[in-house]
Amino acid sequence: MNLLRLRRWALITGFLSLLGLQAQQLHAAPGFEDTIAQRAQACTLCHGKEGRAAADGYYPRLAGKPQGYLYKQLLNFRDGRRHYGPMSELIEPLSDAYLNELAGYFAQLSLPYPPSQPPGLPQSALAQGQKLILNGDPVRKLPACVQCHGQALTGVQPFIPGLLGLPRDYLNGQLGAWRSGLRHAVAPDCMAQIAKLLTTEEINAISHFLAGQNLAPNAKPAAALPAPLPMSCGGLQ
């Protein structure tokens, strides 16, 4: 079976699993576990075991992210604000309530984070990325990452994701998608505004620095930010 057929079969079986069809209807196998944990295994075909993140460096971690954030992203894929064919096709027929249940399942998982990726840039570039993450650039009205994603960069309940423990390629891909207009959120789209202020070199420096940081075993999203957000973000409403 070639790669295309394998992917197509994974999509079909994942679709059936998420819809909650009984295993005996497919394979006449008794004792099917009809739970959200069982159905969520369809997601791990791409996102890695238990939603820890896939080894290919692109699919992101799901485990432990804020439920509100995961739910919003599922809606964005289903409703056309984010674009990735297999994701959109997989969840297109699913209800808001079901998507929120899936988000809640992954949000409650507490799993160890993978080791950091060794940076592949010189120290001067990493320092530039760190400066933007911690301080932003007031001249360009560019907020620091920590102003929204928390001082520990582990995210903030209920809607803001963490930036650590993510593959470098995924971070680059998402910042690039916002910058190019391929990825959207509900207006005002604050991340699109921010990404368009960054150069390609700055995006690369930020992603290398973030992917090179280790996370504590018990890292969790913060309960709240210490100060108001520096700009309006429609995706948090």
C-alpha positions in Angstrom: 0.0 0.0 0.0 1.6 3.3 -1.1 1.8 6.4 1.1 -1.2 8.1 -0.5 -3.4 5.1 0.2 -2.1 4.9 3.8 -3.0 8.5 4.4 -6.4 8.1 2.8 -7.1 5.0 4.9 -6.0 6.9 8.1 -8.3 9.7 7.2 -11.3 7.4 6.7 -10.7 5.4 9.8 -10.1 8.6 11.8 -13.3 10.0 10.4 -15.3 6.9 11.4 -13.7 6.9 14.9 -14.6 10.5 15.5 -18.1 9.9 14.5 -18.2 7.2 17.1 -19.2 4.2 14.9 -19.1 0.9 16.8 -16.1 -1.3 16.0 -18.4 -4.3 15.5 -20.0 -2.5 12.6 -16.7 -2.3 10.9 -14.9 -5.4 11.9 -17.4 -7.4 13.9 -15.1 -7.0 16.9 -16.9 -7.1 20.3 -16.2 -4.9 23.4 -15.6 -1.6 21.6 -14.8 1.2 24.0 -17.2 3.9 23.1 -15.6 6.8 24.9 -14.1 10.2 24.0 -10.6 8.9 24.8 -11.1 6.1 22.2 -12.5 8.5 19.6 -9.7 10.9 20.2 -7.2 8.3 19.0 -8.1 9.4 15.5 -6.3 12.7 16.3 -3.2 10.9 17.4 -2.6 9.4 13.9 -1.1 12.8 13.0 -0.5 14.5 16.4 1.4 11.7 18.0 0.7 9.3 20.8 -1.7 10.9 23.3 -1.4 14.2 21.5 2.2 14.7 22.6 3.2 16.1 19.1 4.4 14.1 16.1 8.0 13.3 15.4 8.0 14.9 11.9 8.4 18.4 13.3 5.2 19.9 12.0 2.1 18.6 13.7 1.7 20.4 17.1 1.2 19.1 20.6 -2.4 19.0 21.8 -2.0 17.6 25.3 -2.3 20.2 28.1 -3.2 23.2 25.9 -6.1 25.4 27.1 -9.5 23.9 26.2 -10.7 27.2 24.9 -7.8 27.5 22.5 -8.1 24.0 21.2 -11.9 24.5 20.7 -11.4 27.8 18.8 -8.8 26.2 16.5 -11.1 23.3 15.7 -13.8 25.8 14.8 -11.3 27.7 12.7 -10.4 24.6 10.7 -14.0 23.6 10.3 -15.2 27.0 9.3 -12.4 27.9 6.9 -10.3 30.4 8.9 -7.4 27.9 9.0 -6.6 25.7 6.0 -5.3 22.2 6.1 -7.4 19.7 4.1 -7.2 16.6 6.2 -8.1 18.5 9.4 -11.0 20.3 7.7 -12.4 17.2 6.1 -12.1 15.2 9.4 -14.0 17.6 11.6 -16.4 19.2 9.0 -19.4 17.1 10.1 -18.8 17.5 13.9 -20.9 19.7 16.1 -19.7 22.5 18.3 -20.5 20.5 21.4 -18.5 17.5 20.1 -15.5 19.6 19.2 -15.5 21.2 22.6 -15.6 17.7 24.2 -12.6 16.7 22.1 -10.8 19.9 23.2 -11.6 19.2 26.8 -10.2 15.7 26.5 -6.8 16.8 25.3 -6.7 19.9 27.6 -6.9 17.7 30.7 -3.9 15.5 29.7 -0.8 16.1 31.8 2.1 14.5 29.9 5.9 15.2 29.9 7.2 17.6 27.2 9.8 16.5 24.7 13.4 17.7 25.0 14.2 21.0 23.3 15.6 21.2 19.8 19.2 22.4 19.6 19.2 25.9 18.0 20.7 26.1 14.5 21.4 29.8 14.5 24.3 31.9 15.8 24.0 33.4 19.2 23.5 36.9 17.8 20.3 35.8 16.0 19.0 33.9 19.0 19.6 37.0 21.1 17.5 39.0 18.6 14.7 36.4 18.9 14.9 36.5 22.7 14.7 40.3 22.8 11.5 40.3 20.6 10.0 37.6 22.8 10.7 39.3 26.1 10.5 43.0 25.1 8.9 43.3 21.7 9.7 46.4 19.7 8.0 49.6 20.9 9.1 51.6 17.8 7.1 49.3 15.6 4.3 48.9 18.2 5.2 45.2 18.3 4.2 43.6 21.6 6.4 41.1 23.4 5.3 37.5 23.2 5.2 37.3 27.0 2.6 40.0 27.2 0.0 37.6 25.7 1.4 34.1 26.1 2.4 34.6 29.7 5.8 35.3 31.4 6.6 31.6 31.3 5.4 31.3 27.7 3.2 28.3 28.8 -0.1 30.0 27.6 -3.0 31.6 29.6 -6.4 30.2 30.3 -8.8 29.9 28.6 -7.8 30.9 25.0 -4.0 31.6 24.7 -1.7 28.7 23.8 1.8 28.1 25.1 4.8 28.7 22.8 7.2 26.2 24.3 7.4 22.5 23.6 6.4 23.1 19.9 8.4 22.0 16.9 10.4 24.7 15.3 9.0 24.0 11.8 5.5 24.3 13.2 6.2 27.7 14.8 7.8 28.9 11.5 4.9 27.6 9.5 2.2 29.2 11.6 3.9 32.6 11.8 4.4 32.4 8.1 0.8 31.5 7.5 -0.4 34.6 9.5 2.1 36.8 7.7 0.9 35.6 4.3 -2.8 35.7 5.1 -3.2 31.9 4.8 -4.2 31.6 8.5 -7.0 33.8 10.0 -8.7 34.4 13.3 -11.9 36.3 14.1 -11.3 40.0 13.6 -9.4 41.9 14.9 -6.8 39.3 14.0 -4.0 40.3 16.4 -1.6 37.6 15.4 -1.8 38.5 11.7 -1.0 42.1 12.6 2.0 41.0 14.7 3.3 38.5 12.1 3.2 41.1 9.3 5.4 43.4 11.4 8.1 40.6 11.6 10.7 39.9 9.0 11.5 36.4 7.8 14.8 36.5 9.7 13.0 37.6 12.9 10.4 34.8 12.6 13.3 32.3 12.2 15.1 33.7 15.2 12.0 33.6 17.4 11.1 30.0 16.4 14.7 28.8 17.0 14.8 30.4 20.4 11.4 29.1 21.5 12.1 25.6 20.3 15.4 25.6 22.1 13.8 26.1 25.6 13.0 23.3 27.9 9.8 23.1 29.9 9.3 22.0 33.5 7.6 18.6 33.8 4.5 20.2 35.4 4.3 23.2 33.2 0.7 24.5 32.9 -1.0 27.5 31.3 -1.3 30.5 33.6 -4.7 31.2 35.2 -4.6 34.8 34.1 -2.4 37.6 32.7 -1.0 40.1 35.2 -2.0 43.0 32.9 -4.4 43.6 30.1 -3.5 42.5 26.6 -1.5 45.1 24.6 -4.0 44.9 21.7 -7.5 43.7 20.8 -7.7 40.0 19.7 -10.9 38.8 18.2 -9.9 35.2 18.6 -10.1 35.5 22.3 -13.8 36.5 22.4 
